[in-house]
Amino acid sequence: MCLSQCKWNWVGNFAEPLVDFDRFDAASRGPWGSGRLLVSMVRRPHWASLGALAALILIAFEPFLQAILTFKDQTVRVDLSELNDVQPTIGSSSVLDAGSWTGTNQIALLNVPFNDSNGKTLLYQATVGRKVRVDMGMTAAIWSGFSYLVTAENLSPSFSCRTGNCTWANYTSLALCSKCQDISQYVKKTSGVIKVPDGISSSGWVLKKGEKLPDVSNTIPEANMRVVGEKLDYTKYTVPGINLKISNYNGKTRRESDEDSNYPDTYLTTTATTNPGKTLSFRDSRTLALAIQYFQADETWQDNKTTWEDTPVTAKECGLYFCVNEYESVVEQGVLNEKVLASWANKTVDSYTDSEGAQKEYMKYKNNSLDLAPGYVMVPDLQIYIPDKDFRSRSANLTQQTFNISQTTVVSLIESLKEGFCARSRNGTECDWENQVLVYPSLPGDGPPGFMFALGESTDIPGTIENVGLSVTKWMRDRKSKSSPVTGEETRSIVITRVRWAYLAYPTATLLVGFIFAALAIWESSNLKRPVWKDSALATLAYSPDGEFRERLKEAAVSGKLSEVARNTNVSLEYQMGHGKIVSRGERKQSAEIPC
């Protein structure tokens, strides 16, 4: 409005080009017109340029105004008095004692002859006349880990955090760790030709003199019925040093669906052992619970895209072993985020070891395996320790260096794992744990054991085995969450508002320029003692030119030269007898051309 009034004051005080009148009017409507007005002010400097300048710099007024305040979420600790002295907790296990000795072991006082490292024959004698009652919580955790419905995200330990935002100092806990190694570099490929026997009875194969079972992974008679008596090529993959192999007849897969049980096609073979000496990657482990070794055929063969002899196979070895983990745990918005910062699996030398000569040598004979089945002797707890160097560097957070696992816990876990991989023979006898090679699919027949079936159905076997470790670890920690939890701190998010005073300078300067301009405009309009028309269109019509000048403007408008005439014609506001009108004051010199 002040800029609009200034056009009347301008034309009333000076004889300047008519275009200035138009530019004042345009400046009152926005920044583009204000910029054009500033160009005119170069010709005749005037305080009215303050109004045009204020209109231009007002463009950045709001961004600077918004930049004055900043908001930042900040986490603050909640005082225990606000929580009725109830601290946030999370489970951690430093001593694990599950399972119990019960009943009578039929093979108590079992005697096992063996040769020590010097070749001397010794006698290992089992002294425990009881069996182990397996902990049901542990068994459930193992089976849950093998389930395809379980993912790593829902295997977090239980915790208590009222505000939904909690932190804990780094802490340690017993765990069941997992690791998988690719052993494909050790694979040996062989091939041959075999005549499939043609003698089958209700009890199995009937071999004639000189005949032998087909050298394929699935030797169940019913699976080979369509090829009996045929002479077929086969390809076999083995890993020297361990009892792992996979073998199929050459050609494409013969099974048309998962329900088709008339062919021996095998996609997956597995062996499991508790003896570190029968592994490739865990020979030095002293806390190994179970090692799982498997061959897996590429999906191209299952999908009938390649022949067996040209199908790549993968060999891997995965281990589940007792360990101690250092955790960093944070709950944010009710969701637990955990990181394993370090992990140790160092067994104390004298733990889980019998001090007597023959029994101690027998453990060495079994490559320091934790599995003493079928006969047991009483041994101290399995103790895992954090090395001195690592413990000293973490002493600010860690308070315990050794962690104990009872013998019944170790036996319970190993027996539960073995049971899930145990394939009993068709005549009902116990499985040959040390020498069995499980196959998937193993149709027809009773099907593979539960854990083997889970691996066969899994799309990520290492991930499944990792889930088993996480599930058992969750059980370990949850069972101690009430008796010996780790306490932490609850936090709350608050919003911190900061004022950045430097950003206030721009809006302040803008307002100051605007106030000065408005004050000057009001002062000048008051001194002129003329009507205040501002942006009135009616006033513009009332004070419009007449006579010859008006006709010239009309002709210029018709010919498209109105802007040129307005730039080159000086005008002023003339008052006579109380009435005013805009009159021409002559042509401007061409040397003083006004820019558009």
ABEGO torsion letter per residue (X at the ends): XAAAAAAAAAAAABBBBAAAAAAAAAAAAEAAAAAAAAAAAAABBBAAAAAAAAAAAAAAAAAAAAAABBBBBBBBBBBAAAAGGBBBBBBBBABBBBEBBBEBBAABGBBBBBBBAAGBBBBBBBABABBBBBBAAAAAAAAAAABAABBAAAABBBBBBAAGBBBBBBBBBBBBBBBBBBAAAABBBBBBBBBBBABBBAAEBBBBBGBBBBBBABABAAAAAAABGBBBBBBBBBBBGBBBBBBBBBEBBABABAABAABABBABBBBBBABAAABAAAAABAABABBBBBBBBBAAAAAGABBAAABBBBBBBBBBBBBBBBBBBBBBGGBBBBBBABBBABBBAABGBBABAAAAAAAAAAGGBABAOABBBBBBBBBBBBBAAAAAAAAAABABABBBBBAAAAAAAAAAAAAAABBBBAAGBBBBAAABBBBOBAOBEAEBBAAAAAAAABABAAAAAAAAAAAAAAAAAAAAAAABBBBBBBBBBBBBBBBBAAAAAAAAAAAAAAAAAAAAAAAAAAAAGBBBAEABAAAAAAABBBEAAAAAAAAAAAAGAAAAAAAABBBBBBBBGGBBBBBBAEBBBAAABBBX
